[in-house]
Amino acid sequence: IKTGFLTVEGYSLAASMKIHERRINMVGSGFKTKNGRSRESVKILNWGLRKFDTIQVTKKSEIFTKLNVWLGKKNKVDVLPSEDFYVTIPKRKKKTVKAILEYEGPLQTPIKKGDKVALLNVYVSGELIKKIDLLAAEDIKKSNIFSRLFKSLNYLVWGDA
């Protein structure tokens, strides 16, 4: 991207490398020679590619899950994340990434498309790093009075929501 030389700091470099959909940026300063700057910069970029991974946690346009609906024309509603979210972490910590869904369910009708219905908490090594809203992907209307009455009685008698 950019090279430079300052008498106080020596040679410097801002570099970027893209492999497939992944991009790594590096800024280095204090190199004694141009060749040293090039060699060490390549080492740093390759180290970043080998030791770190970028994980896509959510994709805005993909259905994330289905949540239960109470007394609606449908029993489940599709939900979408409000944003794309990626996390870059050391490869050895990949198994420490956890996404925990938080919502009070079953959801009450009516539900309008775009309503916030749940929250996704993303943790790395037990530390909360992001909260992402989950939005209804469709409208769900209340079922008719007879269907609601039947489902309510079924719940009272059998405990089956």
Backbone bond lengths (Angstrom), bond angles and torsions (degrees), N, CA, C in turn:
res aa  C-N    CA-C-N  psi(-1)  N-CA   C-N-CA  omega(-1)  CA-C   N-CA-C  phi
1 I - - - 1.451 - - 1.529 109.38 -
2 K 1.350 116.86 -51.45 1.466 120.19 -175.75 1.520 109.19 -155.03
3 T 1.341 115.31 135.79 1.467 120.44 173.90 1.516 108.12 -114.49
4 G 1.335 115.51 163.63 1.453 118.63 179.27 1.518 111.87 -164.01
5 F 1.332 114.53 167.66 1.464 120.73 175.61 1.520 108.27 -146.23
6 L 1.325 115.75 128.26 1.460 122.53 172.71 1.521 107.28 -126.03
7 T 1.328 117.28 137.28 1.465 119.50 -177.45 1.524 111.91 -61.41
8 V 1.310 117.34 -30.64 1.463 121.04 -179.23 1.530 111.15 -76.21
9 E 1.339 117.61 -44.40 1.464 122.06 -173.72 1.518 113.63 -96.82
10 G 1.286 119.55 -26.57 1.462 122.12 -175.16 1.521 110.14 95.92
11 Y 1.338 115.73 -153.82 1.463 121.54 -177.79 1.534 110.34 -80.94
12 S 1.337 115.51 145.89 1.471 120.58 179.24 1.525 109.58 -137.49
13 L 1.337 114.90 163.18 1.454 120.12 -178.01 1.523 110.01 -155.04
14 A 1.328 115.60 136.83 1.471 122.49 167.88 1.524 104.79 -113.59
15 A 1.333 116.46 121.38 1.466 120.45 -174.56 1.518 110.32 -132.39
16 S 1.331 114.64 159.74 1.458 121.76 179.00 1.521 108.09 -142.33
17 M 1.339 116.08 142.21 1.458 121.19 178.60 1.523 107.82 -134.51
18 K 1.348 115.42 133.69 1.461 119.36 178.64 1.526 108.83 -122.27
19 I 1.327 114.96 125.22 1.465 121.68 175.91 1.521 106.14 -123.98
20 H 1.316 116.91 116.73 1.467 124.18 -174.67 1.527 108.61 58.35
21 E 1.323 118.57 -117.84 1.471 121.75 -179.63 1.529 112.08 -99.67
22 R 1.307 118.02 3.52 1.460 122.17 -174.26 1.520 110.79 -103.84
23 R 1.331 116.43 132.28 1.461 121.55 178.95 1.530 109.01 -121.98
24 I 1.337 114.60 136.42 1.468 120.79 176.10 1.523 107.64 -122.28
25 N 1.329 115.70 132.65 1.462 122.02 177.73 1.522 108.72 -111.67
26 M 1.349 116.27 148.55 1.448 121.70 -179.02 1.518 109.23 -144.51
27 V 1.311 115.72 139.71 1.461 121.01 173.55 1.523 106.33 -128.76
28 G 1.325 116.15 125.83 1.462 121.09 179.96 1.509 110.25 -133.12
29 S 1.328 115.15 148.70 1.457 120.15 -178.96 1.526 108.82 -147.33
30 G 1.321 116.42 156.87 1.459 121.20 176.46 1.521 114.19 93.23
31 F 1.328 118.23 15.88 1.465 120.97 178.01 1.518 109.26 -76.78
32 K 1.333 116.24 142.92 1.463 120.32 -175.87 1.533 112.81 -80.47
33 T 1.348 117.50 -30.90 1.468 120.73 -178.57 1.530 110.23 -133.96
34 K 1.352 115.32 164.36 1.467 119.92 176.13 1.527 110.61 -63.93
35 N 1.334 117.09 -42.93 1.468 120.72 179.39 1.525 111.25 -64.26
36 G 1.311 116.22 -41.30 1.473 120.60 177.53 1.518 110.87 -62.04
37 R 1.320 116.08 -40.48 1.466 121.24 177.35 1.523 110.07 -59.71
38 S 1.322 117.92 -46.42 1.465 121.86 -178.91 1.529 111.42 -65.57
39 R 1.347 116.65 -48.74 1.465 121.08 -178.54 1.525 111.77 -59.68
40 E 1.312 116.84 -49.43 1.470 121.03 -176.29 1.530 111.50 -68.74
41 S 1.318 117.43 -34.91 1.471 120.69 178.52 1.524 111.02 -64.97
42 V 1.332 117.17 -43.08 1.467 120.70 177.26 1.522 110.23 -62.78
43 K 1.337 116.85 -40.64 1.475 120.50 178.10 1.531 110.80 -60.29
44 I 1.323 116.25 -44.69 1.475 120.35 -178.28 1.529 110.52 -65.25
45 L 1.328 117.33 -44.69 1.468 120.37 179.06 1.533 111.35 -62.41
46 N 1.311 117.51 -44.43 1.465 120.75 178.60 1.532 111.58 -65.22
47 W 1.324 116.85 -38.08 1.466 121.01 176.12 1.528 110.22 -60.08
48 G 1.325 116.07 -43.96 1.465 120.07 178.46 1.522 112.27 -60.97
49 L 1.329 116.87 -41.13 1.470 121.11 178.46 1.524 112.03 -67.05
50 R 1.329 116.96 -39.07 1.468 120.64 -178.10 1.521 113.20 -75.04
51 K 1.308 117.95 -39.22 1.462 121.48 -169.65 1.529 115.10 -95.66
52 F 1.334 118.18 -14.59 1.463 121.08 -176.07 1.522 110.87 -123.61
53 D 1.321 115.65 151.72 1.462 122.24 175.73 1.519 109.30 -132.24
54 T 1.317 115.17 148.32 1.457 120.84 173.87 1.520 107.30 -107.57
55 I 1.328 115.94 125.14 1.463 122.65 -176.91 1.521 108.44 -112.08
56 Q 1.339 116.23 131.14 1.460 119.77 174.34 1.531 107.84 -87.20
57 V 1.318 116.12 115.89 1.461 121.31 -178.89 1.523 110.16 -85.44
58 T 1.336 117.20 -45.83 1.463 121.09 179.01 1.522 110.39 -135.56
59 K 1.328 114.24 152.62 1.464 121.32 174.08 1.522 106.61 -127.29
60 K 1.315 115.95 122.62 1.462 122.51 -172.44 1.521 113.92 -55.15
61 S 1.322 117.82 -34.36 1.465 120.87 -173.79 1.535 113.50 -92.77
62 E 1.334 118.39 -0.03 1.463 121.07 -177.82 1.526 111.10 -106.39
63 I 1.345 115.20 138.86 1.467 120.15 175.53 1.522 107.57 -61.43
64 F 1.333 116.79 127.16 1.457 120.81 -178.26 1.526 111.45 -85.87
65 T 1.326 116.37 -45.44 1.462 121.34 179.07 1.524 108.55 -164.66
66 K 1.321 115.92 -179.42 1.466 122.52 173.99 1.524 107.28 -118.93
67 L 1.330 116.43 136.35 1.458 121.23 179.25 1.524 109.86 -114.23
68 N 1.327 115.63 147.70 1.467 121.34 -179.54 1.525 111.48 -68.60
69 V 1.336 115.20 142.71 1.466 123.00 179.69 1.528 107.68 -120.40
70 W 1.331 117.07 139.37 1.462 123.16 -179.52 1.527 109.40 -104.28
71 L 1.317 115.67 123.28 1.462 124.36 175.69 1.529 113.60 60.59
72 G 1.335 115.29 40.11 1.457 120.09 177.53 1.516 110.95 -110.66
73 K 1.341 116.06 169.61 1.463 120.34 177.57 1.524 110.84 -67.10
74 K 1.331 117.38 -22.09 1.462 122.83 173.27 1.531 107.31 -122.04
75 N 1.327 116.40 152.04 1.470 120.26 -178.77 1.524 113.32 -85.96
76 K 1.339 116.69 -16.70 1.467 120.89 -178.92 1.520 109.42 -138.14
77 V 1.337 114.92 152.50 1.462 121.04 176.64 1.532 108.24 -124.16
78 D 1.339 116.14 136.03 1.464 121.17 174.58 1.521 108.54 -75.17
79 V 1.340 116.02 141.38 1.464 119.76 177.89 1.527 110.17 -125.41
80 L 1.325 114.57 145.51 1.462 123.56 -179.89 1.526 109.64 -119.01
81 P 1.331 118.65 144.98 1.464 120.37 172.57 1.531 109.88 -70.44
82 S 1.318 116.62 151.44 1.463 121.16 -178.54 1.533 112.35 -78.50
83 E 1.342 117.22 -10.78 1.466 119.94 -177.84 1.522 110.92 -157.82
84 D 1.326 115.09 159.33 1.465 120.90 169.06 1.522 106.67 -76.05
85 F 1.340 117.00 140.32 1.462 119.06 178.62 1.525 109.84 -141.21
86 Y 1.316 115.06 127.58 1.457 123.19 177.77 1.525 108.16 -120.74
87 V 1.323 116.10 150.35 1.458 120.45 173.97 1.532 107.35 -133.61
88 T 1.341 115.95 132.67 1.460 121.63 177.47 1.515 107.65 -106.34
89 I 1.338 115.16 122.08 1.464 120.16 -176.34 1.522 109.55 -141.41
90 P 1.355 116.42 162.82 1.467 118.42 173.89 1.529 110.31 -59.96
91 K 1.334 116.60 142.41 1.465 121.27 -177.63 1.525 111.35 -56.38
92 R 1.316 118.02 -34.32 1.460 120.85 -178.40 1.530 112.44 -67.91
93 K 1.337 117.92 -15.89 1.461 121.57 -179.42 1.526 113.19 -102.20
94 K 1.341 118.06 7.90 1.466 120.96 -177.05 1.526 112.23 -56.92
95 K 1.304 117.03 -36.65 1.468 120.52 -177.86 1.524 113.13 -75.92
96 T 1.330 117.26 -6.62 1.466 119.78 179.63 1.528 112.08 -91.58
97 V 1.342 118.01 -2.83 1.469 121.20 178.64 1.525 108.08 -79.62
98 K 1.340 115.77 124.83 1.460 121.16 178.84 1.523 109.24 -133.63
99 A 1.331 115.53 139.66 1.460 121.49 175.73 1.521 106.61 -119.03
100 I 1.326 116.40 120.94 1.462 121.54 -176.51 1.527 109.03 -115.36
101 L 1.334 114.56 124.27 1.458 122.45 -179.91 1.526 109.46 -82.49
102 E 1.328 116.05 133.13 1.466 121.40 -178.95 1.530 108.52 -128.45
103 Y 1.348 115.69 117.47 1.463 119.46 175.69 1.519 109.49 -161.01
104 E 1.329 115.32 157.74 1.459 121.29 176.15 1.515 106.90 -99.88
105 G 1.307 116.04 113.69 1.458 118.55 -174.74 1.500 111.89 -131.67
106 P 1.274 117.83 169.05 1.458 124.98 -1.11 1.531 112.04 -68.33
107 L 1.321 116.04 155.39 1.462 122.31 -176.61 1.522 110.84 -73.55
108 Q 1.311 116.22 141.44 1.469 121.98 178.84 1.526 110.28 -83.50
109 T 1.320 116.10 140.97 1.464 121.08 177.00 1.516 109.45 -91.18
110 P 1.280 121.48 159.69 1.462 128.04 -1.60 1.529 111.22 -77.47
111 I 1.330 115.01 151.79 1.465 122.55 177.10 1.518 107.26 -120.86
112 K 1.310 116.47 130.26 1.465 121.52 178.80 1.526 109.63 -102.22
113 K 1.321 115.61 145.60 1.455 121.20 176.99 1.529 108.87 -56.16
114 G 1.344 116.25 130.54 1.461 121.00 -179.97 1.512 113.80 94.90
115 D 1.348 118.59 -8.09 1.467 121.31 176.49 1.525 110.04 -66.06
116 K 1.338 116.18 139.64 1.462 119.97 174.24 1.529 107.25 -75.02
117 V 1.341 116.79 119.76 1.458 120.57 -176.62 1.526 112.91 -117.30
118 A 1.332 117.48 -15.02 1.456 120.40 -178.34 1.524 109.81 -159.37
119 L 1.323 114.54 174.68 1.460 122.00 179.80 1.523 107.70 -132.79
120 L 1.313 117.17 138.74 1.460 122.11 176.35 1.523 107.59 -112.05
121 N 1.336 116.01 118.17 1.458 121.47 178.21 1.523 108.66 -99.13
122 V 1.346 116.85 124.28 1.459 121.93 -178.74 1.530 108.62 -105.83
123 Y 1.344 115.17 125.60 1.458 122.34 -178.63 1.520 110.17 -118.35
124 V 1.343 116.55 143.25 1.459 122.85 169.40 1.524 106.10 -125.41
125 S 1.322 116.64 122.41 1.472 123.27 -177.75 1.527 111.29 54.25
126 G 1.330 116.69 38.37 1.464 121.12 177.28 1.517 114.64 80.73
127 E 1.323 118.81 -1.36 1.463 122.42 -179.04 1.529 109.66 -103.77
128 L 1.338 115.82 127.21 1.464 121.41 178.81 1.521 109.44 -67.30
129 I 1.363 116.14 122.43 1.464 119.04 179.77 1.521 113.03 -113.42
130 K 1.353 117.80 -18.70 1.466 119.33 -177.33 1.513 110.86 -160.79
131 K 1.335 116.05 142.93 1.463 123.36 171.22 1.527 106.98 -116.85
132 I 1.336 116.06 126.34 1.453 121.04 -177.15 1.522 109.03 -121.71
133 D 1.335 116.70 127.63 1.465 120.69 176.90 1.520 109.93 -71.62
134 L 1.336 116.29 140.00 1.459 122.05 172.76 1.519 107.78 -108.33
135 L 1.316 116.60 129.37 1.460 122.90 -172.75 1.524 111.00 -114.35
136 A 1.329 115.49 146.64 1.462 120.86 176.98 1.527 108.97 -64.48
137 A 1.330 116.07 134.84 1.465 121.17 -178.54 1.521 112.01 -92.80
138 E 1.342 116.97 -3.52 1.464 120.63 -176.07 1.526 109.49 -156.46
139 D 1.325 115.17 162.27 1.462 121.62 174.01 1.526 108.63 -81.98
140 I 1.318 116.41 137.92 1.471 121.52 172.83 1.532 106.43 -127.35
141 K 1.319 115.60 118.31 1.461 120.57 179.67 1.521 110.13 -91.85
142 K 1.335 114.95 161.81 1.466 119.76 174.79 1.517 109.54 -66.73
143 S 1.322 114.80 143.93 1.467 118.20 175.29 1.532 108.54 -74.20
144 N 1.331 116.86 169.09 1.463 119.68 -178.68 1.532 110.44 -69.82
145 I 1.314 116.51 167.27 1.470 122.57 -173.74 1.525 112.07 -60.07
146 F 1.327 118.40 -37.03 1.465 121.08 -178.35 1.529 110.93 -69.24
147 S 1.298 115.89 -42.38 1.464 120.76 178.50 1.531 110.64 -64.70
148 R 1.342 117.35 -41.43 1.465 121.02 178.55 1.526 110.76 -64.58
149 L 1.320 116.83 -41.32 1.460 121.45 179.13 1.533 110.39 -63.76
150 F 1.333 116.55 -45.61 1.464 120.98 179.68 1.533 111.18 -61.44
151 K 1.339 116.84 -46.14 1.463 120.73 179.91 1.522 111.54 -64.55
152 S 1.322 117.33 -38.24 1.465 120.90 178.83 1.522 111.26 -65.88
153 L 1.332 117.36 -43.81 1.463 120.68 177.35 1.516 111.05 -64.72
154 N 1.306 116.85 -41.92 1.462 121.40 177.54 1.524 109.98 -58.95
155 Y 1.316 117.31 -40.98 1.456 121.71 178.55 1.527 111.07 -65.14
156 L 1.347 116.06 -44.09 1.473 119.74 -179.58 1.536 111.52 -63.98
157 V 1.319 117.40 -40.10 1.458 120.98 -175.86 1.527 111.40 -80.50
158 W 1.341 117.72 -48.84 1.460 121.77 -171.81 1.530 113.82 -105.47
159 G 1.317 117.24 -13.07 1.474 119.28 -178.13 1.513 113.00 72.79
160 D 1.341 115.25 17.30 1.447 120.09 -176.63 1.532 109.43 -99.72
161 A 1.333 116.23 111.17 1.467 119.21 179.60 1.449 107.14 -81.77
